[in-house]
Amino acid sequence: MWLKPEEVLLKNALKLWLMERSNDYFVLQRRRGYREEGGGGLTGLLVGTLDSVLDSTAKVAPFRILHQTPDSQVYLSIACGANREEITKHWEWLEQNIMKTLSVFDSNEDITNFVQGKIRGLIAEEGKHSFAKEDDPEKFREALLKFEKCFGLPEQEKLVTYYSCSYWKGRVPCQGWLYLSTNFLSFYSFLLGSEIKLIISWDAVSKLEKTSNVILTESIHVCSQGENHYFSMFLHINQTYLLMEQLANYAIKRIFDKETFDNDPILDDPLQITKRGLENRAHSEQFNAFFRLPKEETLKEVHECFLWVPFSHFNTHGKMCISENYICFASQDGNLCSVIIPLREVLAIDKTNDSSKSVIISIKGKTAFRFSEVKEFEQLVAKLRLKCGAASTQYHDISTEVPISSESVDPSDDIEVQSLICQKECSKTVNTEALMTVFHPQDLETLNSKTLKEKMKEQSWNILFTECGRGVSMFRTKKTQDLVVRGIPETLRGELWMLFSGAVNDMAANPGYYAEVVEQSLGTCNLATEEIERDLRRSLPEHPAFQSDTGISALRRVLTAYAFRNPKIGYCQAMNILTSVLLLYAKEEEAFWLLVAVCERMLPDYFNRRIIGALVDQAVFEELIRDHLPQLTEHMTDMTFFSSVSLSWFLTLFISVLPIESAVNVVDCFFYDGIKAILQLGLAILDYNLDKLLECKDDAEAVTALNRFFDNVTNKDSPLPSSVQQGSNVSDEKSSHIRVDITDLIRESNEKYGNIRCEDIYSMRCRNRLYVIQTLEETTKQNVGTWVPALVWEDPTCRGATRPVSHNY
């Protein structure tokens, strides 16, 4: 049978599988010990024994076909067979129908995308004739009775699902049944008179991960109260693992965020938690995270199809994902091309009369998208027309107010404000005579050169807008990411931050909301507002935009409005630094929605009482350091050093340690790539300083080395004159150090660590959240109070100072 293409681990697979046939793109393998003379030795005997005791629903097929491309380490399972005749038919079909076609593709990536699309199409065709209900009610009822009888758990305990698998007790596998319920993981086995019963509370799980060992290629590792448990031989291990991950994280969420948990009508009622419901919820969360949509969106439908890319004259294969208010598309690899179409922008939806099964969506701005090979396209067109009729009335015209950092500042304040205006007006003609009275001639020459570079950047983006469109529904391609890495032009930064973060959708869906919250929060006095007042003039104090009441007042309104909107977070000291930078490039209302996007979606749980989200990403960062910089790991006696030194990197997106003209380029990448950009840059910084860090004898030396590095990070393309740039104000003693350009550093981080996938980061976050929460809970029990880690932050007046994080508690 054909299988949905999934990556397989081959690290230990050669011990379990023998190759029977192969070519440049496919491998046919037979399971060791299957119909082999002598049983295939000790390994073959063990594998054969395991297969013989497995339940019929979990037996591993003796034959399989993998897809590979030359010079690639990635293999995809695409077919399996119960006998040689069945697998041979699949192999011959591939040779006759696929092999001849693959030679026309230019890259291995295109070959893999084509094979995946073809196999999924075959599965869909087979499914038409073999449709069956996912769950058999009779079997589930039988399993429920056995679950209740074996484990004696409370009556209200809800069984979600169950799987046949093996539990490893030492080096001996015990075949049995794994039961997943709302509060417990349970396993039962009774074989040859030996009974094994295991019950693990989800909130006691400190580690949950997929792993491989010498005997089995993949298993699920569960650590609870210091004990390790391994489960393997699942029919669909990825599906099982994701469900276990969800249940464990919901249990943890109940501990540290009980208020949110109790307000969720589904999670609060165990009877509403079902296998299908949890899977749908997980898909919606991943859908919202990938496309940066509001958390309230629910994924309703997914259709495999092709999208016509007009500037490439190419149909790209991918998935159309539909929620209540959005139609989204992502190509098969997720990076080649993606599109977000808010239904509020849709003017018409049409279908073609030819055999292409096409859906054409026309939006404001005289743009149309053509999706072809859409199954049941006529019904889809009818449903979308109904949706758009309701959504179009909610469209909100964006306000025309201006950012505080240019027009809102009084030009007569001082000379440095003039430089700020030049920065913001760099796309206009430069008046040389006027500038001569403000800047030193050397500064003027530099400014003219940088203004030219800025105009070239703008021209590159204008070409992209011509090709890919402009606004929320633009095509997002590899070229878009390349331009972001080079740094977004000053005049486009606010617009593109809103776009890439998804804040533009929040703002459009909530017209007038910010003005209402500002009015309601006006005059309020509480611990959060006191903390805000204390930190207002510590936010970029040397920047002209915050040397007047105009900038300070805008910062106060945004922070106070957010504290009023989300009292659970209120105010955290790092928020003032971030919001200050947002206000430099975005209008006040836009800065508010950008802050919402960061605090509530892009950096979840970062700014709560215990900065749990930041601690989780610190653990992810440590894991990536172990994987990518092992020599540094071996040198450091305590990995917590990396967490303490990099905490401010994550909380402030490097704004607190880099000069402002360099930090904004990091923020550009963050809004486009999310936390992935921050993790990549962190690795690149450690890699760049690797030799120096290996020579350090203690933590203090390492911190000094990193601080010197940050002092020498520059932005040679910044339109600000050198007299205003923070990075230029370094002492003569430090001037001998090698300068590093931020664009080169970001580009290097993408080249070296760009292969880190968002899916892997999501999985690492889930995995490490369990450990972080368990550690915090144990610490809380041991101590009278909970201590929050110190935030090492830096501003132009206080480089390297350590100050506790301020929280509203």
MIVEXZA-28601 format. One record per residue (C-alpha): residue number from 1; chain; x, y, z. Coordinates in steps of 0.1 Angstrom, whole numbers, plus 5000, padded with zeros to 4 digits. Example, Ala and Ser with C-alpha at 12.3 -4.5 7.8 and 13.67 -1.06 7.14 Angstrom:
BEGIN
   n chain east north   up
   1     A 5123  4955 5078
   2     A 5137  4989 5071
This chain:
BEGIN
   n chain east north   up
   1     A 5000  5000 5000
   2     A 5011  5036 4994
   3     A 5020  5056 5025
   4     A 5018  5093 5032
   5     A 5055  5104 5027
   6     A 5072  5106 5061
   7     A 5109  5110 5070
   8     A 5125  5079 5085
   9     A 5156  5076 5107
  10     A 5183  5055 5091
  11     A 5208  5059 5119
  12     A 5202  5023 5131
  13     A 5178  5011 5104
  14     A 5205  4991 5086
  15     A 5204  4966 5115
  16     A 5167  4960 5108
  17     A 5164  4962 5070
  18     A 5182  4947 5040
  19     A 5184  4964 5006
  20     A 5169  4943 4978
  21     A 5167  4969 4949
  22     A 5178  5005 4945
  23     A 5183  5032 4919
  24     A 5191  5069 4921
  25     A 5157  5078 4936
  26     A 5142  5048 4953
  27     A 5152  5019 4976
  28     A 5133  4987 4982
  29     A 5141  4970 5015
  30     A 5132  4938 5032
  31     A 5129  4934 5070
  32     A 5158  4914 5084
  33     A 5148  4879 5094
  34     A 5118  4877 5071
  35     A 5121  4844 5051
  36     A 5158  4844 5055
  37     A 5178  4812 5058
  38     A 5191  4807 5093
  39     A 5168  4835 5105
  40     A 5193  4863 5098
  41     A 5215  4857 5128
  42     A 5209  4871 5163
  43     A 5195  4904 5150
  44     A 5172  4887 5126
  45     A 5160  4863 5153
  46     A 5152  4892 5177
  47     A 5134  4912 5150
  48     A 5114  4881 5139
  49     A 5105  4875 5176
  50     A 5093  4910 5180
  51     A 5072  4909 5148
  52     A 5056  4876 5158
  53     A 5043  4889 5191
  54     A 5030  4922 5178
  55     A 4993  4928 5175
  56     A 4980  4928 5140
  57     A 4974  4965 5141
  58     A 5010  4973 5149
  59     A 5030  4947 5129
  60     A 5057  4962 5107
  61     A 5053  4953 5071
  62     A 5082  4931 5059
  63     A 5088  4952 5027
  64     A 5090  4989 5022
  65     A 5101  5015 4995
  66     A 5119  5047 5004
  67     A 5124  5077 4983
  68     A 5158  5094 4982
  69     A 5177  5120 4961
  70     A 5214  5120 4953
  71     A 5237  5136 4980
  72     A 5207  5138 5004
  73     A 5206  5124 5039
  74     A 5167  5125 5040
  75     A 5147  5094 5032
  76     A 5109  5093 5029
  77     A 5089  5061 5033
  78     A 5063  5060 5004
  79     A 5051  5024 5003
  80     A 5050  4991 5022
  81     A 5040  4956 5014
  82     A 5029  4924 5032
  83     A 5045  4902 5006
  84     A 5070  4904 4977
  85     A 5043  4904 4951
  86     A 5026  4935 4964
  87     A 5058  4955 4969
  88     A 5070  4945 4934
  89     A 5039  4959 4918
  90     A 5046  4992 4935
  91     A 5082  4992 4925
  92     A 5074  4984 4889
  93     A 5048  5012 4888
  94     A 5074  5037 4901
  95     A 5099  5026 4874
  96     A 5073  5028 4846
  97     A 5055  5060 4856
  98     A 5079  5081 4877
  99     A 5115  5074 4869
 100     A 5113  5087 4833
 101     A 5097  5119 4845
 102     A 5123  5128 4872
 103     A 5150  5136 4848
 104     A 5132  5168 4837
 105     A 5135  5185 4871
 106     A 5164  5209 4878
 107     A 5168  5203 4915
 108     A 5165  5175 4940
 109     A 5140  5197 4959
 110     A 5117  5197 4929
 111     A 5120  5160 4925
 112     A 5111  5153 4961
 113     A 5081  5177 4959
 114     A 5069  5160 4928
 115     A 5072  5125 4943
 116     A 5054  5136 4975
 117     A 5025  5151 4955
 118     A 5022  5120 4933
 119     A 5021  5096 4962
 120     A 4995  5117 4980
 121     A 4974  5117 4949
 122     A 4976  5079 4947
 123     A 4965  5076 4984
 124     A 4936  5099 4978
 125     A 4925  5078 4948
 126     A 4927  5046 4968
 127     A 4908  5062 4996
 128     A 4877  5067 4974
 129     A 4872  5030 4973
 130     A 4882  5021 5008
 131     A 4866  5047 5030
 132     A 4859  5036 5065
 133     A 4852  5053 5098
 134     A 4883  5062 5118
 135     A 4871  5048 5150
 136     A 4851  5017 5155
 137     A 4826  5024 5184
 138     A 4824  4987 5194
 139     A 4861  4983 5197
 140     A 4864  5016 5216
 141     A 4837  5005 5240
 142     A 4856  4972 5245
 143     A 4889  4991 5252
 144     A 4871  5015 5276
 145     A 4858  4986 5297
 146     A 4892  4970 5298
 147     A 4908  5004 5307
 148     A 4884  5009 5336
 149     A 4888  4974 5349
 150     A 4926  4973 5347
 151     A 4936  5006 5363
 152     A 4908  5015 5387
 153     A 4911  5053 5380
 154     A 4883  5078 5390
 155     A 4851  5075 5371
 156     A 4854  5109 5356
 157     A 4887  5099 5339
 158     A 4881  5102 5302
 159     A 4898  5077 5278
 160     A 4909  5096 5247
 161     A 4924  5068 5226
 162     A 4945  5036 5228
 163     A 4973  5020 5208
 164     A 4989  4986 5205
 165     A 5027  4989 5212
 166     A 5057  4974 5230
 167     A 5069  4985 5264
 168     A 5106  4980 5270
 169     A 5114  4966 5304
 170     A 5152  4965 5303
 171     A 5161  4949 5270
 172     A 5130  4928 5267
 173     A 5099  4942 5249
 174     A 5065  4935 5264
 175     A 5036  4937 5239
 176     A 5005  4953 5253
 177     A 4982  4983 5251
 178     A 4989  5020 5257
 179     A 4959  5040 5270
 180     A 4959  5078 5268
 181     A 4934  5095 5290
 182     A 4929  5131 5301
 183     A 4951  5129 5332
 184     A 4971  5097 5328
 185     A 4993  5076 5305
 186     A 4986  5039 5312
 187     A 5000  5006 5299
 188     A 4989  4971 5304
 189     A 5004  4938 5293
 190     A 4997  4902 5301
 191     A 5018  4877 5283
 192     A 5028  4842 5293
 193     A 5015  4847 5328
 194     A 5035  4879 5333
 195     A 5014  4910 5340
 196     A 5027  4946 5336
 197     A 5007  4976 5347
 198     A 5019  5011 5345
 199     A 5002  5044 5354
 200     A 5019  5078 5348
 201     A 5003  5111 5356
 202     A 5007  5136 5327
 203     A 5017  5164 5351
 204     A 5045  5142 5365
 205     A 5062  5139 5330
 206     A 5094  5158 5328
 207     A 5106  5145 5294
 208     A 5087  5133 5264
 209     A 5106  5127 5231
 210     A 5110  5105 5201
 211     A 5143  5087 5201
 212     A 5161  5058 5185
 213     A 5183  5031 5199
 214     A 5204  5002 5187
 215     A 5176  4977 5184
 216     A 5147  4999 5173
 217     A 5148  5028 5149
 218     A 5121  5048 5167
 219     A 5105  5048 5201
 220     A 5088  5072 5225
 221     A 5108  5080 5257
 222     A 5088  5091 5287
 223     A 5106  5103 5319
 224     A 5086  5106 5351
 225     A 5100  5112 5386
 226     A 5135  5101 5375
 227     A 5123  5069 5358
 228     A 5127  5063 5321
 229     A 5101  5044 5301
 230     A 5103  5034 5264
 231     A 5074  5025 5241
 232     A 5078  5014 5205
 233     A 5063  4994 5176
 234     A 5036  5019 5169
 235     A 5018  5018 5135
 236     A 5017  5056 5134
 237     A 5043  5068 5158
 238     A 5042  5105 5148
 239     A 5004  5106 5154
 240     A 5008  5089 5187
 241     A 5036  5112 5198
 242     A 5018  5144 5189
 243     A 4987  5133 5209
 244     A 5008  5124 5239
 245     A 5026  5158 5236
 246     A 4993  5176 5236
 247     A 4979  5158 5267
 248     A 5011  5164 5286
 249     A 5012  5201 5278
 250     A 4976  5206 5287
 251     A 4983  5190 5321
 252     A 5012  5214 5325
 253     A 4991  5244 5313
 254     A 4966  5235 5340
 255     A 4993  5240 5366
 256     A 5009  5273 5355
 257     A 4980  5290 5336
 258     A 4949  5277 5354
 259     A 4929  5308 5346
 260     A 4932  5304 5308
 261     A 4927  5267 5312
 262     A 4895  5271 5332
 263     A 4881  5296 5306
 264     A 4886  5272 5278
 265     A 4852  5254 5273
 266     A 4868  5223 5258
 267     A 4899  5218 5280
 268     A 4880  5225 5311
 269     A 4855  5197 5304
 270     A 4872  5163 5301
 271     A 4842  5149 5283
 272     A 4848  5173 5254
 273     A 4884  5161 5249
 274     A 4885  5135 5221
 275     A 4912  5122 5198
 276     A 4898  5139 5168
 277     A 4892  5171 5187
 278     A 4928  5172 5200
 279     A 4942  5165 5165
 280     A 4920  5193 5150
 281     A 4932  5217 5177
 282     A 4968  5209 5171
 283     A 4964  5215 5134
 284     A 4947  5248 5140
 285     A 4975  5259 5164
 286     A 5002  5250 5138
 287     A 4981  5267 5110
 288     A 4978  5299 5130
 289     A 5015  5299 5140
 290     A 5027  5293 5104
 291     A 5006  5320 5088
 292     A 5007  5344 5119
 293     A 4969  5345 5122
 294     A 4948  5355 5153
 295     A 4946  5327 5179
 296     A 4909  5325 5175
 297     A 4911  5311 5139
 298     A 4902  5275 5135
 299     A 4914  5254 5105
 300     A 4882  5242 5088
 301     A 4894  5226 5055
 302     A 4926  5216 5037
 303     A 4927  5210 5000
 304     A 4957  5198 4980
 305     A 4960  5219 4948
 306     A 4982  5239 4926
 307     A 4987  5277 4927
 308     A 4996  5297 4896
 309     A 5027  5319 4903
 310     A 5025  5345 4876
 311     A 5060  5360 4879
 312     A 5075  5325 4877
 313     A 5051  5312 4851
 314     A 5048  5281 4872
 315     A 5021  5260 4890
 316     A 5034  5252 4925
 317     A 5020  5223 4944
 318     A 5008  5228 4980
 319     A 4978  5230 5003
 320     A 4950  5255 5005
 321     A 4940  5260 5041
 322     A 4907  5276 5050
 323     A 4896  5290 5083
 324     A 4866  5313 5093
 325     A 4883  5345 5079
 326     A 4912  5334 5058
 327     A 4922  5314 5028
 328     A 4959  5305 5029
 329     A 4983  5286 5007
 330     A 5017  5271 5014
 331     A 5038  5252 4989
 332     A 5049  5217 4997
 333     A 5082  5227 5013
 334     A 5066  5257 5030
 335     A 5094  5281 5019
 336     A 5090  5282 4981
 337     A 5058  5302 4982
 338     A 5030  5312 5006
 339     A 5000  5334 5004
 340     A 4975  5348 5029
 341     A 4941  5360 5016
 342     A 4918  5376 5043
 343     A 4882  5371 5032
 344     A 4876  5408 5040
 345     A 4898  5416 5009
 346     A 4879  5392 4985
 347     A 4857  5407 4958
 348     A 4847  5377 4938
 349     A 4852  5339 4936
 350     A 4848  5321 4903
 351     A 4853  5287 4888
 352     A 4865  5276 4854
 353     A 4845  5255 4830
 354     A 4874  5235 4817
 355     A 4889  5203 4831
 356     A 4915  5221 4853
 357     A 4891  5222 4883
 358     A 4902  5258 4890
 359     A 4890  5283 4917
 360     A 4898  5319 4909
 361     A 4898  5344 4939
 362     A 4898  5381 4930
 363     A 4907  5406 4957
 364     A 4910  5444 4961
 365     A 4938  5459 4941
 366     A 4929  5441 4909
 367     A 4947  5409 4919
 368     A 4935  5373 4913
 369     A 4947  5340 4925
 370     A 4942  5308 4905
 371     A 4941  5275 4923
 372     A 4938  5244 4901
 373     A 4932  5207 4905
 374     A 4910  5214 4935
 375     A 4888  5184 4943
 376     A 4851  5192 4947
 377     A 4859  5227 4935
 378     A 4823  5235 4928
 379     A 4811  5229 4963
 380     A 4842  5249 4976
 381     A 4833  5279 4954
 382     A 4797  5279 4968
 383     A 4809  5277 5004
 384     A 4835  5305 4999
 385     A 4810  5328 4983
 386     A 4788  5325 5014
 387     A 4818  5332 5037
 388     A 4830  5362 5017
 389     A 4795  5378 5017
 390     A 4796  5380 5055
 391     A 4833  5388 5059
 392     A 4835  5417 5035
 393     A 4814  5440 5057
 394     A 4840  5438 5085
 395     A 4867  5455 5064
 396     A 4884  5484 5082
 397     A 4904  5511 5065
 398     A 4937  5516 5082
 399     A 4943  5549 5100
 400     A 4965  5576 5084
 401     A 4983  5587 5116
 402     A 5021  5590 5113
 403     A 5049  5575 5134
 404     A 5062  5595 5163
 405     A 5098  5593 5152
 406     A 5097  5618 5124
 407     A 5067  5641 5117
 408     A 5055  5640 5153
 409     A 5088  5653 5167
 410     A 5093  5691 5167
 411     A 5122  5698 5143
 412     A 5134  5727 5164
 413     A 5142  5707 5195
 414     A 5178  5701 5187
 415     A 5203  5691 5159
 416     A 5200  5654 5166
 417     A 5163  5655 5158
 418     A 5173  5668 5124
 419     A 5193  5636 5118
 420     A 5163  5615 5128
 421     A 5142  5634 5102
 422     A 5168  5627 5076
 423     A 5167  5590 5085
 424     A 5129  5589 5080
 425     A 5129  5611 5049
 426     A 5158  5593 5031
 427     A 5137  5584 5001
 428     A 5132  5621 4993
 429     A 5157  5644 4976
 430     A 5185  5654 4999
 431     A 5190  5692 5003
 432     A 5229  5695 5004
 433     A 5230  5731 5015
 434     A 5207  5726 5044
 435     A 5226  5695 5055
 436     A 5260  5714 5054
 437     A 5248  5735 5083
 438     A 5239  5704 5104
 439     A 5265  5677 5098
 440     A 5302  5676 5095
 441     A 5313  5672 5059
 442     A 5326  5637 5065
 443     A 5292  5628 5080
 444     A 5275  5643 5050
 445     A 5295  5622 5026
 446     A 5287  5591 5045
 447     A 5250  5600 5047
 448     A 5249  5605 5009
 449     A 5265  5571 5003
 450     A 5241  5554 5028
 451     A 5211  5572 5014
 452     A 5220  5559 4980
 453     A 5221  5523 4994
 454     A 5188  5529 5011
 455     A 5173  5540 4978
 456     A 5187  5508 4962
 457     A 5170  5487 4989
 458     A 5137  5505 4983
 459     A 5140  5499 4946
 460     A 5146  5462 4952
 461     A 5114  5460 4973
 462     A 5095  5480 4947
 463     A 5105  5454 4921
 464     A 5094  5427 4945
 465     A 5060  5444 4950
 466     A 5056  5447 4913
 467     A 5062  5409 4909
 468     A 5046  5396 4941
 469     A 5020  5422 4950
 470     A 5019  5445 4980
 471     A 5000  5441 5012
 472     A 4987  5413 5033
 473     A 4980  5391 5002
 474     A 5014  5394 4986
 475     A 5033  5363 4975
 476     A 5060  5354 5000
 477     A 5089  5337 4984
 478     A 5126  5330 4990
 479     A 5134  5363 4974
 480     A 5113  5380 5002
 481     A 5134  5364 5028
 482     A 5166  5374 5011
 483     A 5155  5410 5011
 484     A 5146  5409 5048
 485     A 5180  5395 5056
 486     A 5196  5425 5039
 487     A 5176  5448 5061
 488     A 5142  5464 5054
 489     A 5144  5500 5043
 490     A 5135  5526 5069
 491     A 5104  5539 5050
 492     A 5089  5504 5047
 493     A 5099  5489 5080
 494     A 5066  5497 5099
 495     A 5044  5485 5070
 496     A 5063  5452 5066
 497     A 5066  5446 5104
 498     A 5028  5448 5105
 499     A 5025  5425 5075
 500     A 5049  5398 5085
 501     A 5038  5397 5122
 502     A 5001  5394 5113
 503     A 4994  5425 5134
 504     A 4978  5440 5104
 505     A 4950  5414 5107
 506     A 4944  5420 5144
 507     A 4941  5458 5137
 508     A 4918  5453 5108
 509     A 4895  5430 5128
 510     A 4893  5454 5157
 511     A 4886  5489 5144
 512     A 4886  5515 5171
 513     A 4898  5491 5198
 514     A 4930  5509 5206
 515     A 4914  5542 5211
 516     A 4888  5527 5234
 517     A 4915  5509 5255
 518     A 4935  5541 5258
 519     A 4905  5560 5270
 520     A 4895  5533 5295
 521     A 4931  5530 5309
 522     A 4936  5568 5311
 523     A 4942  5578 5347
 524     A 4944  5542 5361
 525     A 4969  5537 5389
 526     A 4983  5503 5399
 527     A 5016  5485 5402
 528     A 5019  5481 5364
 529     A 5015  5518 5357
 530     A 5040  5527 5385
 531     A 5065  5504 5369
 532     A 5058  5519 5335
 533     A 5063  5555 5347
 534     A 5096  5544 5363
 535     A 5109  5530 5331
 536     A 5096  5555 5305
 537     A 5128  5576 5303
 538     A 5150  5546 5305
 539     A 5138  5535 5271
 540     A 5164  5544 5245
 541     A 5172  5576 5264
 542     A 5198  5588 5239
 543     A 5174  5586 5209
 544     A 5159  5619 5199
 545     A 5124  5604 5196
 546     A 5123  5599 5233
 547     A 5139  5632 5244
 548     A 5105  5650 5241
 549     A 5071  5646 5257
 550     A 5057  5635 5223
 551     A 5076  5602 5222
 552     A 5074  5596 5260
 553     A 5036  5601 5259
 554     A 5031  5577 5230
 555     A 5052  5551 5248
 556     A 5032  5556 5280
 557     A 4999  5552 5262
 558     A 5009  5520 5244
 559     A 5023  5503 5275
 560     A 4994  5514 5297
 561     A 4968  5503 5271
 562     A 4984  5469 5268
 563     A 4986  5464 5306
 564     A 4949  5473 5307
 565     A 4941  5448 5279
 566     A 4961  5420 5294
 567     A 4963  5423 5332
 568     A 4976  5388 5334
 569     A 5008  5400 5319
 570     A 5005  5437 5328
 571     A 5040  5450 5324
 572     A 5074  5435 5322
 573     A 5105  5457 5321
 574     A 5117  5443 5287
 575     A 5085  5455 5271
 576     A 5095  5492 5273
 577     A 5126  5486 5253
 578     A 5108  5466 5226
 579     A 5079  5491 5224
 580     A 5103  5520 5220
 581     A 5118  5505 5189
 582     A 5083  5497 5175
 583     A 5073  5533 5179
 584     A 5102  5545 5159
 585     A 5089  5528 5127
 586     A 5052  5522 5133
 587     A 5022  5545 5141
 588     A 5011  5544 5176
 589     A 4981  5521 5171
 590     A 5003  5498 5149
 591     A 5029  5497 5176
 592     A 5002  5485 5201
 593     A 4991  5457 5178
 594     A 5027  5447 5171
 595     A 5032  5445 5209
 596     A 5001  5423 5211
 597     A 5015  5400 5183
 598     A 5048  5397 5201
 599     A 5035  5391 5236
 600     A 5005  5369 5228
 601     A 5016  5349 5197
 602     A 5052  5351 5186
 603     A 5068  5349 5221
 604     A 5042  5330 5241
 605     A 5045  5331 5279
 606     A 5076  5353 5277
 607     A 5062  5382 5298
 608     A 5043  5364 5325
 609     A 5052  5363 5361
 610     A 5078  5336 5357
 611     A 5090  5343 5321
 612     A 5083  5307 5314
 613     A 5084  5311 5276
 614     A 5118  5327 5277
 615     A 5131  5299 5300
 616     A 5117  5273 5276
 617     A 5135  5289 5246
 618     A 5167  5291 5267
 619     A 5164  5253 5270
 620     A 5158  5250 5233
 621     A 5189  5272 5227
 622     A 5210  5250 5249
 623     A 5198  5219 5230
 624     A 5208  5235 5197
 625     A 5242  5245 5211
 626     A 5248  5208 5220
 627     A 5238  5198 5185
 628     A 5257  5224 5165
 629     A 5286  5236 5187
 630     A 5297  5204 5206
 631     A 5332  5217 5212
 632     A 5317  5246 5232
 633     A 5295  5223 5251
 634     A 5325  5201 5261
 635     A 5345  5232 5272
 636     A 5317  5246 5294
 637     A 5313  5229 5328
 638     A 5279  5244 5333
 639     A 5254  5249 5304
 640     A 5233  5273 5324
 641     A 5259  5300 5315
 642     A 5244  5302 5281
 643     A 5209  5307 5296
 644     A 5220  5335 5319
 645     A 5241  5354 5293
 646     A 5215  5351 5265
 647     A 5183  5358 5285
 648     A 5182  5394 5275
 649     A 5189  5385 5238
 650     A 5156  5367 5238
 651     A 5135  5390 5260
 652     A 5145  5421 5240
 653     A 5153  5406 5206
 654     A 5190  5417 5210
 655     A 5179  5454 5213
 656     A 5194  5456 5248
 657     A 5229  5444 5236
 658     A 5232  5457 5201
 659     A 5234  5493 5188
 660     A 5199  5504 5178
 661     A 5208  5507 5141
 662     A 5219  5470 5141
 663     A 5192  5457 5164
 664     A 5164  5468 5140
 665     A 5178  5444 5114
 666     A 5174  5416 5139
 667     A 5138  5427 5145
 668     A 5132  5426 5108
 669     A 5142  5389 5107
 670     A 5122  5381 5138
 671     A 5090  5394 5124
 672     A 5095  5374 5092
 673     A 5109  5341 5107
 674     A 5099  5343 5143
 675     A 5119  5328 5171
 676     A 5139  5308 5146
 677     A 5157  5340 5136
 678     A 5168  5347 5172
 679     A 5180  5311 5178
 680     A 5200  5311 5145
 681     A 5216  5345 5153
 682     A 5225  5333 5188
 683     A 5243  5303 5174
 684     A 5261  5324 5148
 685     A 5273  5348 5176
 686     A 5287  5319 5197
 687     A 5302  5304 5166
 688     A 5319  5336 5156
 689     A 5334  5340 5191
 690     A 5341  5303 5194
 691     A 5379  5305 5197
 692     A 5377  5333 5223
 693     A 5351  5315 5243
 694     A 5372  5283 5243
 695     A 5402  5304 5258
 696     A 5380  5318 5286
 697     A 5388  5304 5321
 698     A 5355  5315 5337
 699     A 5321  5330 5330
 700     A 5333  5366 5336
 701     A 5358  5364 5308
 702     A 5332  5349 5285
 703     A 5308  5377 5292
 704     A 5335  5403 5286
 705     A 5344  5387 5253
 706     A 5307  5388 5241
 707     A 5302  5424 5253
 708     A 5332  5435 5233
 709     A 5319  5417 5203
 710     A 5285  5434 5206
 711     A 5302  5468 5209
 712     A 5318  5462 5175
 713     A 5288  5451 5156
 714     A 5279  5478 5130
 715     A 5254  5485 5103
 716     A 5273  5500 5074
 717     A 5240  5505 5055
 718     A 5222  5524 5082
 719     A 5211  5559 5069
 720     A 5218  5574 5103
 721     A 5249  5596 5105
 722     A 5278  5583 5126
 723     A 5273  5610 5152
 724     A 5239  5595 5161
 725     A 5247  5558 5157
 726     A 5252  5540 5190
 727     A 5276  5515 5175
 728     A 5301  5542 5165
 729     A 5305  5555 5201
 730     A 5332  5530 5211
 731     A 5364  5540 5228
 732     A 5398  5541 5211
 733     A 5408  5511 5231
 734     A 5381  5490 5215
 735     A 5385  5504 5180
 736     A 5413  5479 5173
 737     A 5388  5451 5175
 738     A 5374  5437 5142
 739     A 5341  5453 5132
 740     A 5313  5429 5122
 741     A 5285  5441 5100
 742     A 5251  5430 5112
 743     A 5239  5421 5076
 744     A 5269  5397 5072
 745     A 5262  5382 5106
 746     A 5225  5376 5099
 747     A 5234  5362 5064
 748     A 5259  5338 5080
 749     A 5234  5327 5106
 750     A 5210  5318 5077
 751     A 5236  5300 5057
 752     A 5249  5279 5086
 753     A 5218  5273 5106
 754     A 5189  5280 5082
 755     A 5182  5243 5080
 756     A 5167  5244 5115
 757     A 5130  5238 5108
 758     A 5101  5256 5125
 759     A 5085  5222 5131
 760     A 5116  5211 5150
 761     A 5116  5243 5172
 762     A 5079  5238 5179
 763     A 5086  5202 5190
 764     A 5116  5213 5211
 765     A 5096  5239 5228
 766     A 5069  5214 5237
 767     A 5095  5190 5250
 768     A 5114  5215 5271
 769     A 5083  5231 5285
 770     A 5076  5200 5305
 771     A 5111  5201 5320
 772     A 5110  5238 5327
 773     A 5076  5237 5344
 774     A 5085  5206 5365
 775     A 5117  5223 5376
 776     A 5099  5255 5386
 777     A 5073  5236 5405
 778     A 5100  5217 5424
 779     A 5118  5250 5432
 780     A 5086  5266 5443
 781     A 5079  5238 5467
 782     A 5114  5240 5481
 783     A 5115  5277 5486
 784     A 5092  5301 5504
 785     A 5089  5324 5474
 786     A 5097  5321 5437
 787     A 5127  5341 5425
 788     A 5127  5355 5390
 789     A 5160  5353 5371
 790     A 5178  5387 5367
 791     A 5175  5402 5333
 792     A 5209  5414 5320
 793     A 5200  5445 5300
 794     A 5220  5472 5284
 795     A 5212  5507 5273
 796     A 5235  5535 5260
 797     A 5238  5549 5295
 798     A 5243  5516 5314
 799     A 5262  5490 5293
 800     A 5263  5456 5310
 801     A 5243  5466 5341
 802     A 5222  5439 5358
 803     A 5188  5448 5370
 804     A 5159  5425 5381
 805     A 5130  5421 5358
 806     A 5100  5441 5370
 807     A 5067  5422 5371
 808     A 5032  5431 5382
 809     A 5031  5409 5413
